[in-house]
Amino acid sequence: MAGTFKPTQSSERRFADQGIQLSRIFFVIGMMMLVLTLFMFPPAVSDLVARNDDWHVFAVSAFVTGFLGLMLVLVSRGGWSDHVTLKEGFVLTVLSWIALCLMASIPFMFLGRDASVANALFEAVSGLTATGATVLTGLDHLPPGMLLWRSILQWIGGVGIVVMALVMLPFLRVGGMQLFRTESSDRSDKFMPRVGEVISLIAVTYLTLTFACGFAYYWAGMNAFDALNHAMTTVSTAGFSTHDRSFAHFADNKAIHWIAIVFMLGSCMPLVLYVKMVRSRSLAVWNDAQVRGFVQIAGLAVFTVTLWYYVRHDEPFLDALRVVSFNVVSIISTTGYALGDYTNWGSGIMGLFFALMFLGGCTGSTTGGLKTFRLQVMMMTASGYIRQLMSPNRIVVLNFNDTRITNEIATSVLAYVTVMFISVMVFTIALSFFNLDLITALSSATATITNVGPGLGDIVGPAGSYANLDPGAKLLLTVAMLLGRLEFFTVLVVLSRSFWR
C-alpha cells in the first residue's frame, strides 16, 4: 500500500526472533483506536445540540484517530494469526495504552487557554487511568462536549479498555486471557469455562451499575447531563466532575451524597462477584474474604473519623456521618470526589487520609491502589512468619478463601508492594526538584500512582488542582498514572533488557 507505514522485513524478522509479530500488535491497536473513534461522536453531538462551535474539535479528532486506526488495521491484516504470544501480550498492553492516551489527548489540544501538550496528555491519561486528577479550571463554564469527553474517558478507563480488549480479542481469536494476565498481576477466578461469556456478563454488570447510578442521581435532583456524567465517573471510581467544587456543588442535596457513597462502595467490589450473585441467586459477595476485609477497614475508618469530626464540629451526627463517609469512601475507593476541603480537618486526619490513599478497593473492581487482597496476604504472611519464629518446627499453612497462599503468591504481593513504595519515593524526590514542598510532592506522587486523583495541601488538594504545576512535573505525574494503572510490572518487564534477548 503506497504511502503507508509497513514494517520492514528486517524489523519483522528481528521482532519475530523475540517471539513478537508486529502485525498482530498493530492490528489490535488499530481496532482499539477505531472503537475509541466511536466514543468521540457523543461529545460532538452534545456540542452541536448546545450550538457550541467546539463540535468540530471532536470531528477532527475522530477523523485523525479513525484514519490512523484504519491504516494500522489495513497494513497489518495480512500477517494476522489467531493467537498472541506472552511477549506480544506485554508489548500490546503497554503500546495500546500509550496509543489510546495519545489519541484521547487530541481534543484537549484545542482547549483554549488550558491547551498545551503537557495539559492534554495529563488530562487524557488521568481520564483513561481513572485517576481523576485534573489540570482544567472553570469546569462550570466548559463546553458540554468537553465535559462529556472527560467522563467518557473515565468510564472507558474504569473497566472499558480491559473489557473491550477481552471481548474483541476472543472474537478475533487472539486469546484474551493472555492479555488480561499482563493487564493485572492478579489471577482471575475462572468460574465459567468460556472467557467471552464472563466478559460479556461483566460488561452488562458495568452498564447496569452505570444506568442505576445515573437514574438515582437524576431521581435525587441532578439534571440529566450531570447525572450521566457523574454516573460514569462514580461507577468507574474515577472522580471527574462537571463542577469545580465537585460534589460540594450539590451541598443542599443530601440524597445525592448518599447515592454517591452507595455506588462508590458498590464499585469497590469485584465485578465478577456480581455475576456470581446473579447466576447463583445468592449473596456470594459476602462470602468473599476480601470483601469482608474491605468493609471492615472502610467501616472502621468511617467510624473513627466520624466520632472525631462530631466532637470537633458543631453539626448534627447524621450530617457528620454523611460528610465523613463521603470523603473517606471517595479516598478509599480511589474515586477522588470532594465534599468540602478535608485537609482543614487537622494534621491527624490528613495523615489518616494519606494512608487510605494506598488501600483501594477489591481486586477485580475498577479501583486503583494496593487492593485489599494484597493487604490481607501481607498481614497473613507476617502473622505466619511470627508464628514460625515462635515455633521453628511448626508447619504454618495460610489459606485465603479456602485457597492456600503459596510462596509464589506471597512473593508476588511483596514484590508489588515494594515496587509501589519505591516508585512513590522516586517520584517524590523527582517532584521536589520542581520546587514543590514535601506534602505536595509526596501526596501528588501517591495520588497519581494509586490513581486516587486529588492530593493533600493547598495546591493539589481537594480544593485545588494540578493546573499550576510545572509542565515537567505534569509529564512526570502522567507517567506515574500509567505505571500505577498498569500495576508496574507490565511496563517494567517490557523495559527490562532480558525481555528483548
C-alpha positions in Angstrom: 0.0 0.0 0.0 1.7 3.2 -1.2 2.1 6.0 1.3 1.5 3.9 4.4 3.9 2.6 7.0 4.8 -1.1 6.9 7.4 -2.8 9.0 10.5 -3.8 7.0 11.4 -7.4 6.6 14.4 -7.0 8.8 12.4 -5.4 11.6 9.7 -8.1 11.4 12.4 -10.8 11.4 14.2 -9.2 14.4 10.9 -8.9 16.4 9.9 -12.4 15.3 13.1 -13.7 16.8 12.0 -12.2 20.1 8.6 -14.0 19.8 6.8 -10.8 18.7 5.0 -10.3 15.4 4.3 -6.6 14.9 1.3 -7.2 12.6 -0.6 -8.8 15.4 0.1 -5.8 17.7 -0.7 -3.2 15.1 -3.9 -4.9 14.2 -5.3 -4.9 17.7 -4.2 -1.3 18.5 -5.8 -0.2 15.2 -9.1 -1.9 16.2 -9.0 -0.2 19.6 -8.4 3.2 18.0 -11.4 2.6 15.8 -13.5 1.9 18.8 -12.2 5.0 20.6 -13.2 7.0 17.5 -16.9 6.0 18.0 -16.8 7.4 21.5 -15.8 10.8 20.1 -19.2 11.3 18.4 -21.4 11.7 21.5 -19.3 14.8 22.7 -19.6 16.3 19.1 -23.3 15.7 19.1 -23.6 17.3 22.6 -21.8 20.4 21.4 -24.0 20.5 18.3 -27.2 20.3 20.4 -25.8 23.1 22.6 -24.9 25.1 19.5 -21.3 25.2 20.5 -18.7 25.6 17.8 -16.3 23.2 19.6 -18.1 20.2 18.0 -15.5 20.4 15.2 -12.8 19.6 17.7 -14.2 16.1 18.1 -14.9 15.8 14.4 -11.3 16.4 13.6 -10.1 14.2 16.5 -12.4 11.4 15.3 -11.1 11.7 11.7 -7.4 11.6 12.8 -7.9 8.7 15.2 -10.1 6.8 12.8 -7.7 7.3 9.9 -4.7 6.1 11.9 -6.6 3.2 13.3 -7.8 2.1 9.9 -4.3 2.4 8.4 -2.9 0.1 11.2 -5.6 -2.4 10.5 -5.1 -2.4 6.8 -1.4 -2.5 7.0 -1.3 -5.4 9.4 -4.2 -7.6 8.4 -2.1 -9.8 6.1 0.1 -11.1 8.8 -2.6 -11.8 11.3 -3.0 -15.1 13.2 -5.4 -16.5 15.8 -3.3 -16.1 18.9 -0.8 -13.8 20.7 2.3 -14.9 22.5 3.2 -14.0 26.1 5.7 -11.4 24.9 3.2 -9.9 22.5 0.7 -9.7 25.3 3.1 -7.5 27.3 4.0 -5.3 24.4 0.4 -5.0 23.2 -0.8 -3.9 26.7 1.8 -1.1 27.0 1.6 0.1 23.4 -2.2 0.1 23.3 -2.4 2.2 26.5 0.1 4.7 25.1 -1.6 4.9 21.7 -5.1 5.4 23.1 -3.9 8.0 25.6 -2.2 9.9 22.7 -5.4 9.8 20.6 -7.6 10.7 23.6 -5.5 13.8 24.2 -6.2 15.3 20.8 -9.4 17.1 21.8 -7.6 18.7 24.8 -5.1 20.2 22.5 -7.7 22.7 21.2 -8.9 23.7 24.7 -8.1 27.5 24.6 -6.1 28.8 27.5 -5.6 25.4 29.0 -4.3 23.9 25.8 -0.7 22.5 25.9 0.9 19.2 25.2 1.6 18.6 28.9 -2.0 19.5 29.9 -3.6 17.5 27.1 -1.6 14.3 27.9 -2.1 14.8 31.7 -5.9 15.1 31.3 -6.2 12.3 28.8 -4.1 9.9 30.9 -5.9 10.9 34.1 -9.2 10.1 32.4 -8.2 6.7 30.9 -6.4 5.6 34.0 -9.5 6.6 36.1 -7.3 8.7 38.3 -9.3 11.9 38.4 -6.5 14.4 38.8 -7.2 17.4 36.6 -5.4 20.4 35.2 -8.5 22.1 34.0 -10.2 25.0 35.8 -13.5 26.7 35.2 -15.3 23.4 34.7 -18.7 25.1 35.2 -18.1 27.1 32.0 -16.5 24.4 29.8 -18.4 23.2 26.7 -20.7 20.2 27.4 -18.8 18.2 24.8 -15.5 18.5 26.6 -17.1 17.7 30.0 -18.8 14.6 28.4 -15.4 13.5 26.8 -13.7 13.6 30.2 -16.4 11.4 31.7 -16.4 9.0 28.8 -12.6 8.6 29.1 -13.0 7.7 32.8 -15.9 5.3 32.1 -13.8 3.6 29.4 -10.7 3.6 31.8 -12.5 2.1 34.7 -13.1 -1.2 33.1 -13.9 -0.4 29.5 -10.4 -0.8 27.9 -10.0 -4.2 29.6 -13.5 -5.3 28.6 -13.0 -4.1 25.0 -9.8 -6.0 24.8 -11.2 -9.1 26.2 -14.4 -9.0 24.2 -12.6 -8.1 21.0 -9.7 -10.4 21.2 -11.7 -13.7 21.6 -13.9 -12.5 18.8 -10.8 -12.2 16.7 -9.5 -15.4 18.1 -6.4 -14.0 19.8 -6.6 -15.5 23.3 -8.0 -12.8 25.6 -6.8 -14.3 28.9 -3.1 -13.8 27.9 -3.7 -10.0 27.7 -5.7 -10.0 30.9 -2.8 -11.6 32.8 -0.5 -8.8 31.6 -3.1 -6.1 32.5 -3.2 -7.1 36.1 -0.8 -9.2 38.2 -3.7 -10.9 39.9 -5.2 -14.1 38.6 -8.9 -14.2 37.9 -11.2 -16.8 39.3 -12.3 -18.7 36.2 -15.7 -19.9 37.5 -17.1 -20.2 33.9 -15.4 -22.0 31.1 -15.9 -19.5 28.3 -14.0 -16.2 28.6 -16.3 -14.5 26.2 -19.3 -15.3 28.4 -17.5 -14.0 31.5 -16.6 -10.7 29.9 -20.0 -10.2 28.4 -21.6 -10.6 31.7 -19.1 -8.2 33.3 -19.9 -5.6 30.6 -23.6 -6.0 31.3 -23.0 -5.6 35.0 -20.9 -2.5 34.4 -23.6 -1.0 32.2 -26.3 -1.9 34.7 -24.5 -0.2 37.5 -23.9 2.9 35.4 -27.6 3.1 34.4 -28.8 2.5 38.0 -26.4 5.2 39.3 -27.4 7.7 36.7 -31.1 7.1 37.3 -30.6 7.5 41.1 -28.8 10.8 40.6 -31.5 12.1 38.3 -34.2 11.0 40.7 -32.4 12.8 43.6 -32.4 16.1 41.7 -29.4 16.2 39.3 -30.2 17.4 35.8 -29.8 14.7 33.1 -26.4 15.9 31.9 -24.9 16.0 35.4 -26.5 12.6 36.2 -25.0 11.0 33.1 -21.5 12.4 33.7 -21.4 11.6 37.4 -22.8 8.1 36.9 -19.9 7.3 34.5 -17.3 8.7 36.9 -18.8 7.2 40.0 -19.1 3.6 38.8 -15.6 3.8 37.3 -14.3 5.1 40.7 -12.6 7.9 38.7 -13.8 11.2 40.1 -14.1 13.8 37.3 -16.9 16.2 37.9 -18.7 18.8 35.8 -18.2 21.4 38.5 -15.1 22.9 40.1 -16.5 22.3 43.6 -17.1 18.6 42.8 -20.0 17.3 45.0 -19.9 20.4 47.1 -21.8 22.0 44.2 -24.8 19.8 45.4 -24.3 20.8 49.1 -28.0 21.3 49.7 -29.0 17.9 48.3 -28.0 15.3 50.9 -29.6 12.4 49.0 -27.1 12.9 46.1 -24.3 12.5 48.6 -25.7 9.2 50.0 -26.3 7.9 46.5 -22.6 8.6 45.6 -21.5 6.8 48.8 -23.5 3.7 48.0 -22.3 3.4 44.4 -18.7 4.2 45.2 -18.8 1.4 47.7 -20.5 -0.9 45.3 -17.9 -0.2 42.7 -15.2 -1.3 45.1 -16.5 -4.9 44.9 -15.2 -7.4 42.3 -17.4 -7.2 39.2 -17.1 -11.0 38.8 -18.8 -11.4 42.2 -21.9 -9.5 40.9 -22.0 -12.0 38.0 -21.8 -14.9 40.5 -24.6 -13.4 42.6 -26.9 -13.2 39.6 -26.0 -16.7 38.3 -26.2 -18.4 41.7 -29.0 -16.2 43.1 -27.1 -15.9 46.4 -25.2 -13.2 48.2 -21.9 -14.6 47.0 -20.3 -11.2 47.5 -20.5 -11.6 51.3 -18.8 -15.0 51.2 -15.6 -13.4 49.9 -12.9 -12.8 52.5 -11.6 -9.8 50.5 -15.0 -8.1 50.5 -15.4 -8.7 54.3 -12.0 -7.3 54.9 -12.6 -4.2 52.8 -15.9 -3.5 54.5 -14.3 -3.8 57.9 -11.5 -1.4 57.1 -13.8 1.1 55.5 -16.3 0.8 58.3 -13.5 1.3 60.9 -12.2 4.4 59.1 -15.6 6.0 58.8 -16.5 5.2 62.4 -13.2 6.7 63.8 -13.2 9.9 61.7 -17.0 10.5 62.3 -16.5 10.4 66.1 -13.6 12.8 65.8 -15.4 15.1 63.4 -18.6 15.1 65.5 -16.7 16.0 68.7 -14.8 18.8 67.0 -17.6 20.3 64.9 -21.0 21.7 65.9 -23.0 19.6 63.5 -25.8 17.0 63.8 -24.5 13.5 63.9 -26.1 12.4 60.6 -24.5 15.3 58.8 -21.2 14.5 60.3 -21.6 10.9 59.2 -22.6 11.9 55.7 -19.7 14.3 55.2 -17.1 11.9 56.7 -18.5 8.8 54.9 -18.4 10.6 51.5 -14.8 11.8 51.8 -13.5 8.6 53.4 -15.2 6.4 50.8 -14.1 8.7 48.0 -10.4 8.3 49.0 -10.5 4.6 50.0 -12.2 3.7 46.7 -9.7 5.9 44.8 -12.6 7.9 43.3 -11.4 11.3 44.3 -14.6 13.2 44.6 -14.6 16.0 47.2 -17.3 17.3 49.6 -15.5 20.2 51.2 -11.8 20.5 52.0 -10.9 17.7 54.4 -7.4 19.0 54.6 -8.7 21.6 57.0 -9.8 18.9 59.5 -6.4 18.7 61.1 -3.0 17.1 60.6 -4.1 13.8 62.2 -6.9 13.3 59.7 -4.6 14.3 56.8 -2.2 11.5 58.0 -5.1 9.0 58.0 -6.3 10.1 54.6 -2.8 9.8 53.2 -2.7 6.2 54.4 -6.1 5.5 52.9 -4.8 6.6 49.5 -2.8 3.4 49.3 -5.6 1.0 50.1 -8.0 0.9 47.1 -11.0 -1.5 46.8 -11.1 -5.2 46.0 -9.2 -7.0 43.3 -11.3 -7.2 40.2 -13.0 -3.9 40.8 -12.5 -0.6 39.0 -10.5 0.9 41.8 -6.7 1.6 41.9 -4.4 1.4 44.9 -2.9 -1.5 46.7 -6.1 -3.6 46.8 -7.5 -5.3 50.0 -6.4 -8.7 48.8 -2.7 -7.7 48.9 -3.0 -6.1 52.3 -4.6 -9.3 53.6 -2.0 -11.5 52.1 0.8 -9.3 53.7 -0.9 -9.4 57.1 -1.3 -13.2 56.9 2.2 -13.7 55.7 3.6 -11.6 58.5 1.5 -13.4 61.1 2.6 -16.8 59.7 6.2 -15.7 59.9 5.9 -14.6 63.5 4.3 -18.0 64.4 7.2 -19.7 62.6 9.7 -17.7 64.7 8.0 -18.8 67.9 7.8 -22.4 66.9 10.5 -23.2 64.3 9.3 -26.8 63.8 5.7 -25.8 63.3 4.2 -26.1 59.8 2.2 -22.9 59.1 -0.4 -23.2 56.3 -2.1 -19.9 55.2 -5.4 -20.0 53.5 -7.4 -17.3 51.7 -10.9 -18.1 50.6 -10.2 -21.8 51.1 -7.1 -21.5 48.8 -3.6 -21.9 50.0 -1.3 -18.9 49.9 1.8 -20.3 48.2 5.2 -18.8 48.3 4.7 -17.6 44.8 1.6 -15.6 45.8 3.3 -14.2 48.8 6.4 -13.2 46.8 4.4 -11.5 44.1 2.5 -9.5 46.6 5.7 -8.5 48.4 7.3 -7.5 45.1 4.3 -5.4 44.1 4.2 -3.5 47.4 8.0 -3.0 47.3 7.9 -1.6 43.8 4.9 0.7 44.7 6.6 2.3 47.7 9.9 2.6 45.8 8.0 4.3 43.0 6.4 6.7 45.4 9.8 7.6 46.9 11.4 8.1 43.4 8.6 10.3 42.1 8.5 12.3 45.3 12.2 13.1 45.0 11.9 13.9 41.3 8.9 16.2 42.0 10.8 18.0 44.7 13.2 19.3 42.1 10.4 21.3 40.7 10.3 23.4 43.9 7.3 21.6 45.4 7.0 21.3 49.1 7.2 17.8 50.7 3.4 17.5 51.3 2.6 18.4 47.7 5.3 16.3 46.2 4.6 13.2 48.3 0.8 13.4 48.1 1.0 14.1 44.3 3.2 11.1 43.7 1.0 8.9 45.9 -2.3 10.1 44.5 -1.3 9.5 40.9 0.4 6.2 41.4 -2.6 4.8 43.3 -5.0 6.6 40.9 -6.8 8.5 43.6 -6.6 11.9 42.0 -6.5 14.8 44.5 -3.5 15.0 46.8 -3.1 17.0 50.0 -2.3 20.6 50.7 -3.4 23.8 49.1 -2.0 23.2 45.6 -3.2 19.7 44.7 -5.6 19.1 47.5 -9.4 18.6 47.1 -9.8 22.4 46.9 -7.1 22.8 44.3 -5.9 21.2 41.0 -2.7 20.2 39.2 -3.1 23.2 36.9 -0.3 25.3 38.5 2.4 22.7 38.4 5.4 23.0 36.1 4.9 21.2 32.7 7.7 18.9 33.6 6.0 17.9 36.8 2.8 17.2 34.9 4.6 14.9 32.4 6.2 13.1 35.3 2.9 12.6 37.0 1.4 11.4 33.7 4.0 8.6 33.7 3.1 7.8 37.3 -0.5 7.4 36.5 0.2 5.0 33.7 2.6 3.0 35.9 0.0 2.7 38.6 -2.8 1.7 36.3 -0.7 -1.0 34.6 0.5 -2.1 38.0 4.2 -1.5 37.3 5.3 -4.9 36.2 3.8 -4.8 32.8 5.9 -1.7 32.0 9.0 -2.9 33.9 9.0 -6.2 32.1 8.9 -4.5 28.7 11.6 -2.1 29.7 13.9 -4.9 31.0 16.8 -5.9 28.8 16.3 -9.6 29.3 12.8 -9.3 27.9 14.3 -8.5 24.4 17.0 -11.1 24.5 
